[in-house]
Amino acid sequence: MNHNRLLFAAVMAATMTVSFQALGQKEKKPSNWGATTAKTKTEAVQQGAKPSPVPWLVNCASTGTAVNCVASQKLFLQKTKQLLLGVTIRRPEDSKTGVMMIQLPHGIHIPDGVQLKVDKAKPAQHSVQTCNQQGCYVGFSIDAPLLKQMRSGNIMSVSFKDLNKKEVKIGVPLKGFDKAFDKIKS
């Protein structure tokens, strides 16, 4: 198993263990999310998404001998409280910059992947690795320039295309990221 797959597996496991109860609410999934039109989804994203009440959460779990911590930011649709986008960052022992896992909703055009950029920096393209009942996932190692941008930036933009190939752009606030990242040392 190569290093990136191992990092992806570790972040995926950490992402799956962070529960919605830690946010003080359970995820609600409306039955019509998968059936809504691209226009409705795009409008919902543009008008109805908001970050969790806490800018960046830090959650830690013990695996017996070690404590693993992750920093996360989640955005929900205001009306339905459905998770729209989740970002989870973990710092494995052998990494100074960490790894990121982005959870996306269903109904995205997977072949186009995801573009990520901080403020006005040049966007980076990332592939969708997998999907399950909770959504689709993009995982990658954070390089030093991206980490620097995130520490000093205001908004991290995550862009993808819906099934009609219409662009959806979601802004993730970076307020509090710097302090949260410092707390998640392995």
MDAnalysis code that builds the backbone (N, CA, C; Angstrom):
import MDAnalysis as mda
import numpy as np

u = mda.Universe.empty(558, n_residues=186, atom_resindex=np.repeat(np.arange(186), 3), trajectory=True)
u.add_TopologyAttr("name", ["N", "CA", "C"] * 186)
u.add_TopologyAttr("resid", np.arange(1, 187))
u.add_TopologyAttr("resname", ["MET", "ASN", "HIS", "ASN", "ARG", "LEU", "LEU", "PHE", "ALA", "ALA", "VAL", "MET", "ALA", "ALA", "THR", "MET", "THR", "VAL", "SER", "PHE", "GLN", "ALA", "LEU", "GLY", "GLN", "LYS", "GLU", "LYS", "LYS", "PRO", "SER", "ASN", "TRP", "GLY", "ALA", "THR", "THR", "ALA", "LYS", "THR", "LYS", "THR", "GLU", "ALA", "VAL", "GLN", "GLN", "GLY", "ALA", "LYS", "PRO", "SER", "PRO", "VAL", "PRO", "TRP", "LEU", "VAL", "ASN", "CYS", "ALA", "SER", "THR", "GLY", "THR", "ALA", "VAL", "ASN", "CYS", "VAL", "ALA", "SER", "GLN", "LYS", "LEU", "PHE", "LEU", "GLN", "LYS", "THR", "LYS", "GLN", "LEU", "LEU", "LEU", "GLY", "VAL", "THR", "ILE", "ARG", "ARG", "PRO", "GLU", "ASP", "SER", "LYS", "THR", "GLY", "VAL", "MET", "MET", "ILE", "GLN", "LEU", "PRO", "HIS", "GLY", "ILE", "HIS", "ILE", "PRO", "ASP", "GLY", "VAL", "GLN", "LEU", "LYS", "VAL", "ASP", "LYS", "ALA", "LYS", "PRO", "ALA", "GLN", "HIS", "SER", "VAL", "GLN", "THR", "CYS", "ASN", "GLN", "GLN", "GLY", "CYS", "TYR", "VAL", "GLY", "PHE", "SER", "ILE", "ASP", "ALA", "PRO", "LEU", "LEU", "LYS", "GLN", "MET", "ARG", "SER", "GLY", "ASN", "ILE", "MET", "SER", "VAL", "SER", "PHE", "LYS", "ASP", "LEU", "ASN", "LYS", "LYS", "GLU", "VAL", "LYS", "ILE", "GLY", "VAL", "PRO", "LEU", "LYS", "GLY", "PHE", "ASP", "LYS", "ALA", "PHE", "ASP", "LYS", "ILE", "LYS", "SER"])
u.atoms.positions = np.array([
    [0.863, -1.175, 0.000],
    [0.000, 0.000, 0.000],
    [0.904, 1.230, 0.000],
    [0.715, 2.115, -0.960],
    [1.578, 3.287, -1.026],
    [1.178, 4.313, 0.029],
    [2.039, 5.312, 0.215],
    [1.870, 6.320, 1.265],
    [0.560, 7.106, 1.132],
    [0.204, 7.532, -0.104],
    [-1.031, 8.307, -0.294],
    [-2.272, 7.487, 0.024],
    [-2.274, 6.205, -0.352],
    [-3.438, 5.370, -0.031],
    [-3.565, 5.170, 1.464],
    [-2.435, 5.029, 2.151],
    [-2.451, 4.870, 3.597],
    [-2.985, 6.142, 4.255],
    [-2.540, 7.316, 3.765],
    [-3.048, 8.573, 4.295],
    [-4.540, 8.708, 4.037],
    [-4.956, 8.339, 2.822],
    [-6.375, 8.417, 2.476],
    [-7.196, 7.527, 3.403],
    [-6.726, 6.294, 3.626],
    [-7.453, 5.361, 4.495],
    [-7.536, 5.904, 5.919],
    [-6.448, 6.505, 6.416],
    [-6.447, 7.044, 7.774],
    [-7.407, 8.222, 7.901],
    [-7.400, 9.106, 6.925],
    [-8.313, 10.258, 6.971],
    [-9.749, 9.798, 6.827],
    [-9.982, 8.829, 5.947],
    [-11.338, 8.320, 5.755],
    [-11.863, 7.723, 7.062],
    [-11.023, 6.964, 7.762],
    [-11.436, 6.372, 9.035],
    [-11.732, 7.455, 10.059],
    [-10.877, 8.468, 10.118],
    [-11.100, 9.568, 11.065],
    [-12.366, 10.331, 10.718],
    [-12.606, 10.531, 9.437],
    [-13.807, 11.250, 9.004],
    [-15.056, 10.490, 9.411],
    [-15.033, 9.193, 9.240],
    [-16.208, 8.393, 9.552],
    [-16.487, 8.352, 11.049],
    [-15.436, 8.547, 11.911],
    [-15.660, 8.477, 13.347],
    [-16.166, 9.780, 13.943],
    [-16.007, 10.879, 13.241],
    [-16.513, 12.164, 13.737],
    [-18.026, 12.156, 13.557],
    [-18.745, 12.269, 14.636],
    [-20.202, 12.140, 14.546],
    [-20.890, 13.493, 14.546],
    [-22.117, 13.487, 14.070],
    [-22.906, 14.707, 14.071],
    [-23.327, 15.084, 15.485],
    [-23.317, 14.114, 16.405],
    [-23.641, 14.444, 17.781],
    [-22.611, 15.402, 18.354],
    [-21.366, 15.344, 17.868],
    [-20.346, 16.278, 18.330],
    [-20.701, 17.705, 17.949],
    [-21.487, 17.867, 16.919],
    [-21.928, 19.192, 16.514],
    [-23.204, 19.600, 17.242],
    [-23.764, 18.674, 18.019],
    [-24.969, 18.983, 18.764],
    [-26.236, 18.803, 17.962],
    [-26.137, 18.174, 16.783],
    [-27.326, 17.935, 15.976],
    [-27.085, 16.739, 15.084],
    [-28.145, 16.096, 14.701],
    [-28.055, 14.968, 13.789],
    [-28.299, 15.443, 12.371],
    [-27.688, 14.733, 11.433],
    [-27.884, 15.078, 10.033],
    [-29.305, 14.702, 9.617],
    [-29.971, 15.588, 8.910],
    [-31.303, 15.314, 8.383],
    [-31.199, 15.283, 6.877],
    [-31.689, 14.229, 6.264],
    [-31.631, 14.109, 4.814],
    [-33.035, 14.154, 4.246],
    [-33.363, 15.188, 3.509],
    [-34.677, 15.207, 2.897],
    [-34.743, 14.161, 1.804],
    [-35.908, 13.554, 1.651],
    [-36.033, 12.471, 0.683],
    [-35.892, 12.939, -0.746],
    [-36.063, 14.226, -1.021],
    [-36.016, 14.690, -2.399],
    [-34.663, 15.247, -2.816],
    [-33.618, 15.152, -2.014],
    [-32.324, 15.732, -2.371],
    [-31.819, 15.164, -3.691],
    [-31.807, 13.862, -3.848],
    [-31.299, 13.263, -5.073],
    [-32.169, 13.555, -6.280],
    [-33.428, 13.921, -6.051],
    [-34.353, 14.147, -7.158],
    [-34.464, 15.614, -7.555],
    [-33.844, 16.507, -6.792],
    [-33.970, 17.918, -7.130],
    [-33.197, 18.243, -8.398],
    [-33.603, 19.302, -9.053],
    [-32.936, 19.684, -10.299],
    [-31.623, 20.379, -9.986],
    [-30.741, 20.424, -10.979],
    [-29.453, 21.083, -10.801],
    [-29.645, 22.546, -10.447],
    [-30.624, 23.197, -11.063],
    [-30.865, 24.607, -10.778],
    [-31.245, 24.788, -9.308],
    [-32.104, 23.914, -8.793],
    [-32.514, 24.005, -7.400],
    [-31.330, 23.780, -6.478],
    [-30.509, 22.778, -6.767],
    [-29.341, 22.504, -5.931],
    [-28.388, 23.687, -5.946],
    [-28.139, 24.223, -7.120],
    [-27.214, 25.337, -7.230],
    [-27.735, 26.535, -6.458],
    [-29.024, 26.839, -6.597],
    [-29.601, 27.946, -5.844],
    [-29.536, 27.673, -4.351],
    [-29.773, 26.432, -3.946],
    [-29.704, 26.082, -2.529],
    [-28.291, 26.281, -2.005],
    [-27.318, 25.900, -2.795],
    [-25.926, 26.069, -2.394],
    [-25.594, 27.549, -2.262],
    [-26.003, 28.339, -3.238],
    [-25.653, 29.750, -3.238],
    [-26.390, 30.540, -2.157],
    [-27.620, 30.154, -1.838],
    [-28.417, 30.944, -0.913],
    [-28.625, 30.304, 0.446],
    [-28.443, 28.989, 0.558],
    [-28.856, 28.341, 1.787],
    [-27.790, 27.642, 2.588],
    [-26.519, 27.750, 2.229],
    [-25.484, 27.059, 2.986],
    [-24.920, 27.976, 4.060],
    [-24.633, 27.394, 5.199],
    [-23.988, 28.186, 6.243],
    [-23.030, 27.289, 7.020],
    [-21.953, 27.852, 7.552],
    [-21.000, 27.054, 8.301],
    [-21.576, 26.644, 9.648],
    [-20.941, 25.646, 10.258],
    [-21.344, 25.238, 11.597],
    [-21.139, 26.420, 12.541],
    [-21.808, 26.418, 13.716],
    [-21.707, 27.553, 14.630],
    [-20.273, 27.832, 15.095],
    [-19.449, 26.813, 15.195],
    [-18.059, 26.963, 15.593],
    [-17.224, 26.977, 14.328],
    [-16.327, 27.957, 14.158],
    [-15.587, 28.042, 12.895],
    [-14.889, 26.738, 12.496],
    [-14.037, 26.189, 13.316],
    [-13.390, 24.905, 13.049],
    [-13.439, 24.100, 14.333],
    [-13.935, 22.871, 14.250],
    [-14.010, 21.990, 15.408],
    [-12.780, 21.103, 15.449],
    [-12.315, 20.792, 16.644],
    [-11.253, 19.811, 16.826],
    [-11.847, 18.677, 17.644],
    [-11.803, 17.465, 17.103],
    [-12.304, 16.273, 17.780],
    [-11.174, 15.262, 17.896],
    [-11.074, 14.633, 19.050],
    [-10.034, 13.634, 19.283],
    [-10.680, 12.328, 19.728],
    [-10.070, 11.222, 19.297],
    [-10.541, 9.890, 19.688],
    [-9.332, 9.039, 20.043],
    [-9.482, 8.245, 21.072],
    [-8.410, 7.355, 21.493],
    [-8.550, 6.016, 20.797],
    [-7.425, 5.512, 20.308],
    [-7.418, 4.193, 19.677],
    [-6.757, 3.173, 20.598],
    [-6.679, 3.482, 21.856],
    [-6.059, 2.596, 22.828],
    [-4.704, 3.118, 23.262],
    [-3.763, 3.175, 22.326],
    [-2.419, 3.640, 22.662],
    [-2.152, 5.059, 22.177],
    [-2.940, 5.522, 21.243],
    [-2.714, 6.854, 20.674],
    [-4.016, 7.644, 20.653],
    [-3.864, 8.957, 20.630],
    [-5.017, 9.833, 20.488],
    [-4.912, 10.481, 19.111],
    [-5.938, 10.292, 18.304],
    [-5.973, 10.874, 16.965],
    [-6.952, 12.041, 16.958],
    [-6.486, 13.176, 16.455],
    [-7.317, 14.372, 16.416],
    [-7.508, 14.832, 14.982],
    [-8.674, 15.398, 14.717],
    [-8.977, 15.965, 13.409],
    [-9.586, 17.350, 13.612],
    [-9.336, 18.226, 12.640],
    [-9.995, 19.536, 12.595],
    [-11.022, 19.449, 11.487],
    [-12.207, 19.976, 11.718],
    [-13.243, 19.864, 10.690],
    [-14.090, 21.120, 10.619],
    [-14.631, 21.317, 9.444],
    [-15.570, 22.405, 9.176],
    [-16.698, 21.790, 8.358],
    [-17.923, 22.033, 8.742],
    [-19.062, 21.465, 8.041],
    [-20.034, 22.576, 7.673],
    [-20.580, 22.493, 6.463],
    [-21.584, 23.442, 6.008],
    [-22.879, 22.691, 5.758],
    [-23.984, 23.265, 6.231],
    [-25.302, 22.648, 6.133],
    [-26.249, 23.543, 5.356],
    [-27.243, 22.947, 4.720],
    [-28.321, 23.721, 4.136],
    [-29.167, 24.251, 5.288],
    [-29.494, 25.530, 5.278],
    [-30.202, 26.154, 6.396],
    [-31.571, 25.529, 6.650],
    [-32.349, 25.331, 5.604],
    [-33.723, 24.861, 5.797],
    [-33.789, 23.404, 6.237],
    [-32.967, 22.539, 5.660],
    [-33.078, 21.104, 5.919],
    [-32.039, 20.580, 6.900],
    [-31.019, 21.375, 7.182],
    [-29.894, 20.968, 8.036],
    [-29.116, 19.807, 7.420],
    [-29.269, 19.600, 6.117],
    [-28.532, 18.546, 5.422],
    [-27.083, 18.975, 5.250],
    [-26.168, 18.040, 5.471],
    [-24.761, 18.316, 5.250],
    [-24.536, 18.576, 3.774],
    [-23.965, 19.719, 3.449],
    [-23.661, 20.080, 2.076],
    [-22.204, 19.782, 1.758],
    [-21.322, 20.101, 2.688],
    [-19.899, 19.909, 2.468],
    [-19.214, 19.738, 3.816],
    [-18.309, 18.799, 3.885],
    [-17.515, 18.605, 5.094],
    [-16.041, 18.575, 4.730],
    [-15.220, 19.251, 5.528],
    [-13.770, 19.235, 5.332],
    [-13.155, 18.734, 6.632],
    [-12.334, 17.696, 6.536],
    [-11.674, 17.130, 7.700],
    [-10.176, 17.084, 7.426],
    [-9.390, 17.536, 8.408],
    [-7.937, 17.557, 8.260],
    [-7.312, 16.808, 9.424],
    [-6.362, 15.983, 9.089],
    [-5.656, 15.167, 10.065],
    [-4.166, 15.289, 9.818],
    [-3.373, 15.141, 10.874],
    [-1.909, 15.213, 10.742],
    [-1.291, 13.888, 11.170],
    [-1.011, 12.985, 10.223],
    [-0.317, 11.751, 10.575],
    [1.079, 12.060, 11.133],
    [1.647, 11.125, 11.870],
    [2.957, 11.330, 12.494],
    [4.028, 11.749, 11.502],
    [4.007, 11.195, 10.311],
    [5.066, 11.450, 9.332],
    [4.780, 12.669, 8.451],
    [3.819, 13.511, 8.830],
    [3.451, 14.658, 8.000],
    [3.441, 15.946, 8.818],
    [4.112, 16.962, 8.315],
    [4.081, 18.274, 8.968],
    [2.890, 19.099, 8.482],
    [2.395, 18.774, 7.280],
    [1.332, 19.573, 6.684],
    [-0.043, 18.924, 6.762],
    [-0.126, 17.625, 6.897],
    [-1.401, 16.956, 7.062],
    [-2.041, 16.459, 5.781],
    [-3.215, 15.869, 5.951],
    [-4.015, 15.352, 4.847],
    [-5.429, 15.895, 4.991],
    [-6.098, 16.077, 3.858],
    [-7.448, 16.633, 3.856],
    [-8.414, 15.660, 3.200],
    [-9.606, 15.565, 3.769],
    [-10.692, 14.794, 3.189],
    [-11.877, 15.742, 3.038],
    [-12.407, 15.830, 1.823],
    [-13.577, 16.666, 1.558],
    [-14.747, 15.743, 1.257],
    [-15.835, 15.902, 2.003],
    [-17.052, 15.140, 1.780],
    [-18.018, 16.010, 0.997],
    [-18.459, 15.502, -0.148],
    [-19.365, 16.221, -1.047],
    [-20.720, 15.529, -1.073],
    [-21.764, 16.226, -1.500],
    [-23.077, 15.580, -1.610],
    [-23.137, 14.657, -2.825],
    [-24.155, 13.826, -2.873],
    [-24.421, 13.041, -4.076],
    [-24.874, 13.999, -5.177],
    [-24.874, 13.514, -6.401],
    [-25.369, 14.331, -7.502],
    [-24.299, 15.209, -8.123],
    [-23.034, 14.822, -7.951],
    [-21.965, 15.586, -8.589],
    [-21.490, 14.833, -9.829],
    [-20.893, 15.554, -10.749],
    [-20.331, 14.947, -11.957],
    [-18.914, 14.497, -11.611],
    [-18.774, 13.228, -11.280],
    [-17.528, 12.679, -10.748],
    [-16.334, 12.842, -11.689],
    [-16.462, 12.613, -13.010],
    [-15.276, 12.720, -13.870],
    [-14.589, 14.084, -13.850],
    [-15.328, 15.151, -13.561],
    [-14.721, 16.483, -13.535],
    [-13.951, 16.771, -12.252],
    [-14.136, 15.956, -11.227],
    [-13.412, 16.155, -9.983],
    [-13.797, 17.435, -9.266],
    [-12.863, 17.941, -8.479],
    [-13.093, 19.099, -7.625],
    [-11.932, 20.074, -7.785],
    [-12.247, 21.362, -7.804],
    [-11.212, 22.384, -7.778],
    [-11.225, 23.035, -6.404],
    [-10.029, 23.266, -5.876],
    [-9.896, 23.866, -4.560],
    [-8.934, 25.047, -4.667],
    [-9.326, 26.185, -4.083],
    [-8.412, 27.323, -4.038],
    [-8.704, 28.146, -2.795],
    [-7.686, 28.844, -2.328],
    [-7.824, 29.729, -1.179],
    [-7.747, 31.164, -1.683],
    [-8.765, 31.944, -1.342],
    [-8.868, 33.341, -1.769],
    [-8.638, 33.450, -3.277],
    [-7.618, 34.189, -3.716],
    [-7.406, 34.395, -5.154],
    [-6.250, 33.569, -5.714],
    [-5.818, 32.551, -4.976],
    [-4.719, 31.698, -5.439],
    [-5.165, 30.865, -6.638],
    [-4.206, 30.302, -7.336],
    [-4.486, 29.435, -8.477],
    [-5.179, 28.160, -7.970],
    [-6.278, 27.733, -8.622],
    [-6.975, 26.524, -8.164],
    [-6.190, 25.248, -8.461],
    [-6.383, 24.247, -7.615],
    [-5.774, 22.923, -7.798],
    [-6.894, 21.925, -8.058],
    [-6.677, 21.028, -8.988],
    [-7.666, 20.009, -9.368],
    [-7.416, 18.732, -8.567],
    [-8.491, 18.120, -8.057],
    [-8.401, 16.866, -7.304],
    [-9.480, 15.914, -7.793],
    [-9.166, 14.629, -7.784],
    [-10.105, 13.598, -8.235],
    [-10.976, 13.110, -7.089],
    [-12.179, 12.707, -7.419],
    [-13.062, 12.060, -6.446],
    [-12.607, 10.604, -6.336],
    [-12.320, 10.152, -5.097],
    [-11.833, 8.788, -4.917],
    [-12.937, 7.754, -4.767],
    [-13.979, 8.114, -4.010],
    [-15.010, 7.123, -3.716],
    [-16.299, 7.818, -3.302],
    [-17.390, 7.077, -3.345],
    [-18.688, 7.555, -2.858],
    [-19.310, 6.463, -2.012],
    [-20.112, 6.844, -1.035],
    [-20.877, 5.888, -0.248],
    [-22.234, 6.512, 0.068],
    [-22.949, 5.984, 1.037],
    [-24.288, 6.488, 1.349],
    [-24.279, 7.918, 1.884],
    [-23.155, 8.374, 2.441],
    [-23.085, 9.712, 2.990],
    [-22.652, 10.768, 1.970],
    [-22.116, 10.357, 0.828],
    [-21.669, 11.309, -0.179],
    [-20.444, 10.818, -0.916],
    [-19.731, 11.741, -1.536],
    [-18.518, 11.427, -2.289],
    [-17.334, 12.087, -1.594],
    [-16.143, 11.492, -1.772],
    [-14.972, 11.929, -1.020],
    [-13.782, 12.232, -1.920],
    [-13.085, 13.296, -1.574],
    [-11.843, 13.702, -2.215],
    [-10.803, 13.768, -1.104],
    [-9.724, 13.017, -1.236],
    [-8.673, 13.023, -0.219],
    [-7.317, 13.268, -0.841],
    [-6.473, 14.040, -0.150],
    [-5.139, 14.323, -0.664],
    [-4.244, 14.866, 0.448],
    [-2.938, 14.788, 0.219],
    [-1.962, 15.376, 1.130],
    [-1.939, 16.890, 0.910],
    [-1.838, 17.617, 1.990],
    [-1.760, 19.075, 1.913],
    [-0.296, 19.447, 1.720],
    [0.004, 20.208, 0.671],
    [1.388, 20.638, 0.487],
    [1.632, 21.928, 1.278],
    [2.899, 22.282, 1.454],
    [3.267, 23.453, 2.263],
    [2.648, 24.753, 1.748],
    [2.632, 25.017, 0.420],
    [2.010, 26.268, -0.036],
    [0.511, 26.348, 0.294],
    [-0.219, 25.233, 0.143],
    [-1.645, 25.240, 0.466],
    [-1.853, 25.477, 1.958],
    [-1.057, 24.818, 2.785],
    [-1.190, 25.008, 4.229],
    [-0.948, 26.472, 4.605],
    [0.062, 27.088, 4.010],
    [0.351, 28.494, 4.283],
    [-0.831, 29.374, 3.879],
    [-1.416, 29.088, 2.703],
    [-2.574, 29.854, 2.238],
    [-3.753, 29.687, 3.196],
    [-3.982, 28.452, 3.651],
    [-5.109, 28.196, 4.553],
    [-4.919, 28.888, 5.898],
    [-3.694, 28.919, 6.385],
    [-3.416, 29.550, 7.678],
    [-3.662, 31.062, 7.638],
    [-3.412, 31.681, 6.494],
    [-3.549, 33.140, 6.419],
    [-4.761, 33.589, 5.594],
    [-5.467, 32.645, 4.963],
    [-6.562, 32.996, 4.077],
    [-7.886, 33.234, 4.780],
    [-8.853, 33.667, 3.989],
    [-10.204, 33.926, 4.493],
    [-11.209, 32.872, 4.059],
    [-11.174, 32.488, 2.773],
    [-12.148, 31.546, 2.232],
    [-11.441, 30.498, 1.376],
    [-11.773, 29.245, 1.596],
    [-11.323, 28.166, 0.728],
    [-12.516, 27.810, -0.158],
    [-12.355, 27.973, -1.459],
    [-13.438, 27.685, -2.400],
    [-13.323, 26.255, -2.915],
    [-14.415, 25.533, -2.819],
    [-14.496, 24.171, -3.353],
    [-15.509, 24.218, -4.492],
    [-15.051, 23.886, -5.695],
    [-15.920, 23.935, -6.880],
    [-16.019, 22.560, -7.507],
    [-17.224, 22.217, -7.944],
    [-17.458, 20.962, -8.657],
    [-18.640, 21.182, -9.577],
    [-18.909, 20.211, -10.423],
    [-20.046, 20.318, -11.335],
    [-21.126, 19.337, -10.915],
    [-22.389, 19.782, -11.076],
    [-23.496, 18.880, -10.775],
    [-23.695, 17.942, -11.968],
    [-24.714, 17.106, -11.917],
    [-24.924, 16.118, -12.981],
    [-25.236, 16.748, -14.334],
    [-25.683, 17.990, -14.354],
    [-25.922, 18.701, -15.605],
    [-24.703, 19.511, -16.034],
    [-23.585, 19.273, -15.380],
    [-22.305, 19.945, -15.645],
    [-22.358, 21.450, -15.393],
    [-23.217, 21.849, -14.473],
    [-23.294, 23.243, -14.057],
    [-22.401, 23.407, -12.823],
    [-21.563, 24.438, -12.823],
    [-20.614, 24.621, -11.730],
    [-21.309, 25.016, -10.431],
    [-20.865, 24.390, -9.345],
    [-21.314, 24.708, -7.996],
    [-20.068, 25.102, -7.220],
    [-20.104, 26.252, -6.573],
    [-18.953, 26.758, -5.836],
    [-19.379, 27.005, -4.397],
    [-18.630, 26.429, -3.467],
    [-18.949, 26.550, -2.048],
    [-17.748, 27.158, -1.334],
    [-17.982, 28.189, -0.551],
    [-16.920, 28.838, 0.214],
    [-16.865, 28.308, 1.631],
    [-15.696, 27.857, 2.034],
    [-15.480, 27.347, 3.392],
    [-14.692, 28.403, 4.171],
    [-15.278, 28.966, 5.231],
    [-14.560, 29.981, 6.012],
    [-13.312, 29.388, 6.662],
    [-12.223, 30.129, 6.636],
    [-10.972, 29.666, 7.244],
    [-10.716, 30.318, 8.604],
    [-11.668, 31.099, 9.090],
    [-11.527, 31.722, 10.410],
    [-11.363, 30.617, 11.460],
    [-10.306, 30.699, 12.242],
    [-10.057, 29.719, 13.293],
    [-9.288, 28.493, 12.825],
    [-9.036, 28.366, 11.517],
    [-8.317, 27.189, 11.017],
    [-6.917, 27.101, 11.608],
    [-6.202, 28.213, 11.663],
    [-4.820, 28.232, 12.138],
    [-4.714, 27.625, 13.542],
    [-5.579, 28.064, 14.452],
    [-5.559, 27.551, 15.831],
    [-5.976, 26.083, 15.872],
    [-6.973, 25.710, 15.091],
    [-7.418, 24.319, 15.077],
    [-6.318, 23.404, 14.542],
    [-5.635, 23.827, 13.497],
    [-4.566, 23.004, 12.920],
    [-3.450, 22.783, 13.941],
    [-3.112, 23.808, 14.704],
    [-2.056, 23.663, 15.709],
    [-2.444, 22.669, 16.799],
    [-3.723, 22.454, 17.024],
    [-4.188, 21.541, 18.075],
    [-4.205, 20.083, 17.648],
    [-4.068, 19.789, 16.368],
    [-4.247, 18.409, 15.909],
    [-2.938, 17.657, 15.658],
    [-1.891, 18.041, 16.323],
    [-0.623, 17.331, 16.157],
    [-0.789, 15.900, 16.627],
    [-0.264, 14.976, 15.849],
    [-0.360, 13.544, 16.198],
    [0.593, 13.190, 17.297],
])
